[in-house]
Each structure stands twice: as structure tokens, then as C-alpha cells.
Amino acid sequence: MTTEDAQPHTAGMALRFPLRSGRLLVRPFEETDAMAAHALYGDAEVMRYVGDGSAATPEQSAQMVEDYRRHQREHGFAFWAVIDRGTGELIGDAGLEVTRHGTEIGYTLARPWWGQGLATEAARLCVDAAFGALGLTRLVALVDAENPASARVLGKLGFHPDIDTDTEADLEAGRAGRREGTVIAYGRPHLRYVLVRPARVRPRS
Ligand SMILES: CC(C)(COP(=O)(O)OP(=O)(O)OC[C@H]1O[C@@H](n2cnc3c(N)ncnc32)[C@H](O)[C@@H]1OP(=O)(O)O)[C@@H](O)C(=O)NCCC(=O)NCCS
């Protein structure tokens, strides 16, 4: 891991919400989203490869929303609410979180919205925000080795597997970035993916 990975703050500007794509709006979570968020985080099938792999209680879902709101205040970005533009319904989350692995991208959709390219569409908004207005230069993603759909989303966004990954013991001992292999997160093996901001094309002289 580079020093840059550990930097919690962005060098860029504040984002203007909502972020927009063809089918989606992406905006910071609000307190009133807790119930809609629980429809997502309370579903065991959705949560199988997220966090500790178990469905959240209503209180835990509300706490997750609160944690995202605090992260937004502290860093200017966070996991955000993904809204279906057609219906205004909250259908998932997507966003960025500062962890000891770097600035991580993540996304979670409710089951009815799987298989339509929406996670990729939401995550692309996050990547564009990260490398654009937020001024970040490197994103990481941790994917459960049993979750190929998520790995495919990352592949479509241009992420590539990072062979120089760290064990929990490495991170705790401050020896980040010195070993190859999978990362153990939440007690399970995860593959680490990386995306570096493309170099700007220089204008011809
Ligand atoms: C993983 C998840 C975000 C994918 O959302 P989605 O909107 O269905 O994703 P997209 O449609 O944008 O892309 C999925 C890709 O994976 C592919 N895919 C789906 N299941 C797959 C499988 N079992 N093996 C390989 N590829 C698979 C799809 O074909 C698609 O690729 P394609 O566009 O080349 O056909 C969604 O299933 C989800 O929310 N799961 C629960 C939460 C989660 O696991 N989040 C990720 C944590 S790291």
C-alpha cells in the first residue's frame, strides 16, 4: 500500500449531488432512508458477500445509514443512495469508503434490480466522481472470491486484480503491500482489485 492509499481526504472539490446517469440518481443518504435501506440490508441473499455476510437488523441498517452520513461529513464522499430515476425508489447503495486498504469502492443493489447493468452504471458514476471532482488517483475494491458478478462489475470498470495484497497480520504490523495473495476481510478471503486514474492526455504542442 502506498502512502497515498492512506490519505483520507480528497484533493478536489465538493461534489454536486445528485450524480446522474441514464437510469440512476446517486445522492448522500438521509436519515429518512433508514427504512428503505433496511429492505436492502435486511435481505440475507443480498448481504451474503457484504460485510460479515449476514442480514442486518433494522437497528443495524439505521446505524449503517448513520455511519455513511458521518463519513460523508468527514471526507466529502461515502456510500451513497442509488435511486431509480423512473420511480424515485431507493434501490441500493454505491460509493467510496476510506479503509485501511485504501479508498474502497462498493455497491449493493436490491434483488429485483440485479442483472440489468445497474451496478456497473452506479459504480461508474462513483469512479467518475472519484477521479474527477474528488481528485482521487487510486481506488481499491475487495471482492469475496465467491462473488464473480461483483468481480465482473469491476472488470467492466477497468479494475484489475492486485497481486501485491496484504494479510490482516501485515496490515496490523504496518507491513502493507509486501505480500502476494488474498486479503482476509470479515474473516473470509477477498480478492483486491485496483484502478488507477488514467493519465491525462497531454495537448499536442
Ligand atoms: C454484485 C451485484 C452488485 C451486481 O449487480 P448487477 O446490477 O447485476 O451488475 P451488472 O448487471 O452491472 O453486471 C454484472 C455482470 O456480472 C455477470 N455475472 C452475473 N452473475 C455472474 C456469475 N455467477 N458469474 C460470472 N459473471 C456473472 C453479468 O453477466 C454481468 O456481466 P456482463 O454485463 O458482462 O453480462 C449485485 O448482484 C448485488 O447487489 N449483489 C449483492 C451485493 C454484493 O455482492 N455487492 C458487491 C460486494 S463486493
The ligand as an SDF file (V2000), in Angstrom:
LIG
                    3D

 48 50  0  0  0  0  0  0  0  0999 V2000
  -22.9890   -7.9780   -7.4230 C   0  0  0  0  0  0  0  0  0  0  0  0
  -24.0890   -7.0030   -7.8510 C   0  0  0  0  0  0  0  0  0  0  0  0
  -23.7600   -5.6210   -7.3240 C   0  0  0  0  0  0  0  0  0  0  0  0
  -24.1590   -6.9710   -9.3850 C   0  0  0  0  0  0  0  0  0  0  0  0
  -25.1790   -6.0500   -9.7660 O   0  0  0  0  0  0  0  0  0  0  0  0
  -25.7630   -6.0460  -11.2570 P   0  0  0  0  0  0  0  0  0  0  0  0
  -26.5220   -4.7920  -11.4210 O   0  0  0  0  0  0  0  0  0  0  0  0
  -26.4600   -7.3270  -11.5060 O   0  0  0  0  0  0  0  0  0  0  0  0
  -24.4060   -5.9850  -12.0770 O   0  0  0  0  0  0  0  0  0  0  0  0
  -24.2680   -5.6570  -13.6290 P   0  0  0  0  0  0  0  0  0  0  0  0
  -25.5220   -6.1150  -14.3240 O   0  0  0  0  0  0  0  0  0  0  0  0
  -23.8510   -4.2440  -13.7770 O   0  0  0  0  0  0  0  0  0  0  0  0
  -23.0330   -6.5880  -14.0490 O   0  0  0  0  0  0  0  0  0  0  0  0
  -22.9710   -7.9260  -13.5830 C   0  0  0  0  0  0  0  0  0  0  0  0
  -22.0620   -8.7200  -14.5040 C   0  0  0  0  0  0  0  0  0  0  0  0
  -21.7340   -9.9550  -13.8530 O   0  0  0  0  0  0  0  0  0  0  0  0
  -22.1150  -11.0290  -14.6880 C   0  0  0  0  0  0  0  0  0  0  0  0
  -22.4870  -12.1120  -13.8030 N   0  0  0  0  0  0  0  0  0  0  0  0
  -23.6010  -12.2520  -13.0690 C   0  0  0  0  0  0  0  0  0  0  0  0
  -23.5490  -13.3950  -12.3720 N   0  0  0  0  0  0  0  0  0  0  0  0
  -22.3700  -13.9860  -12.6690 C   0  0  0  0  0  0  0  0  0  0  0  0
  -21.7330  -15.1980  -12.2670 C   0  0  0  0  0  0  0  0  0  0  0  0
  -22.3160  -16.0400  -11.3970 N   0  0  0  0  0  0  0  0  0  0  0  0
  -20.5040  -15.4730  -12.7730 N   0  0  0  0  0  0  0  0  0  0  0  0
  -19.9110  -14.6370  -13.6460 C   0  0  0  0  0  0  0  0  0  0  0  0
  -20.4610  -13.4630  -14.0590 N   0  0  0  0  0  0  0  0  0  0  0  0
  -21.6830  -13.1520  -13.5780 C   0  0  0  0  0  0  0  0  0  0  0  0
  -23.2530  -10.4950  -15.5220 C   0  0  0  0  0  0  0  0  0  0  0  0
  -23.4600  -11.2840  -16.6970 O   0  0  0  0  0  0  0  0  0  0  0  0
  -22.7250   -9.0870  -15.8090 C   0  0  0  0  0  0  0  0  0  0  0  0
  -21.7050   -9.0990  -16.7790 O   0  0  0  0  0  0  0  0  0  0  0  0
  -21.9980   -8.7360  -18.3430 P   0  0  0  0  0  0  0  0  0  0  0  0
  -22.5220   -7.3250  -18.3530 O   0  0  0  0  0  0  0  0  0  0  0  0
  -20.6670   -8.8760  -18.9920 O   0  0  0  0  0  0  0  0  0  0  0  0
  -23.0220   -9.7230  -18.8270 O   0  0  0  0  0  0  0  0  0  0  0  0
  -25.4850   -7.4240   -7.3150 C   0  0  0  0  0  0  0  0  0  0  0  0
  -25.7120   -8.7740   -7.6420 O   0  0  0  0  0  0  0  0  0  0  0  0
  -25.6100   -7.2490   -5.8220 C   0  0  0  0  0  0  0  0  0  0  0  0
  -26.0100   -6.1900   -5.3430 O   0  0  0  0  0  0  0  0  0  0  0  0
  -25.2580   -8.2970   -5.0700 N   0  0  0  0  0  0  0  0  0  0  0  0
  -25.3420   -8.2360   -3.6080 C   0  0  0  0  0  0  0  0  0  0  0  0
  -24.3550   -7.2550   -3.0050 C   0  0  0  0  0  0  0  0  0  0  0  0
  -22.9300   -7.5250   -3.4270 C   0  0  0  0  0  0  0  0  0  0  0  0
  -22.4950   -8.6640   -3.5280 O   0  0  0  0  0  0  0  0  0  0  0  0
  -22.1950   -6.4380   -3.6400 N   0  0  0  0  0  0  0  0  0  0  0  0
  -20.8100   -6.4940   -4.0220 C   0  0  0  0  0  0  0  0  0  0  0  0
  -19.9610   -6.6140   -2.8010 C   0  0  0  0  0  0  0  0  0  0  0  0
  -18.2210   -6.5780   -3.2560 S   0  0  0  0  0  0  0  0  0  0  0  0
  1  2  1  0
  2  3  1  0
  2  4  1  0
  2 36  1  0
  4  5  1  0
  5  6  1  0
  6  7  2  0
  6  8  1  0
  6  9  1  0
  9 10  1  0
 10 11  2  0
 10 12  1  0
 10 13  1  0
 13 14  1  0
 14 15  1  0
 15 16  1  0
 15 30  1  0
 16 17  1  0
 17 18  1  0
 17 28  1  0
 18 19  1  0
 18 27  1  0
 19 20  2  0
 20 21  1  0
 21 22  1  0
 21 27  2  0
 22 23  1  0
 22 24  2  0
 24 25  1  0
 25 26  2  0
 26 27  1  0
 28 29  1  0
 28 30  1  0
 30 31  1  0
 31 32  1  0
 32 33  2  0
 32 34  1  0
 32 35  1  0
 36 37  1  0
 36 38  1  0
 38 39  2  0
 38 40  1  0
 40 41  1  0
 41 42  1  0
 42 43  1  0
 43 44  2  0
 43 45  1  0
 45 46  1  0
 46 47  1  0
 47 48  1  0
M  END
$$$$
